[in-house]
Amino acid sequence: MGEANEVISPRLGLPELPVVDFPDAEDQLERGLHWKTMFLTRWAAGSPFVWIDDETTDADQRRVMDNHPGRALVHRVDPTAGLTDTDFSPIRRWLVGCQPE
């Protein structure tokens, strides 16, 4: 969580990013969804967000797209490879689409 700002962000040249403080347990789990899905959608409160994770599924993607009024990208990373150069293309395209004209 917060450690990503210390370890990952500097390596990628990213600024310090907001960190979601997840609760210890999610009360409203929906079958087939990652435990973070509902919480992240509520936390974002309509603001654009990118969620990069190695445990998300198509169900999480659909749930966010159907229930989050703002722009959102749920990007699954291959858990055996981690975050690679090929992951950055769709993330960059999404971010460029968020830029005000």
Buried (B, 14 or more C-beta within 10 A) or exposed (E): EEEBBEEEBEEEEEEEEEEBEEEEEBEEEEEEBBBBBBBBBEBBEEEBBBBBBEEBBEBBBBBBEEEBEEBBBBBBBEEEEEBEEEBEEEBEEBEEEEEEE
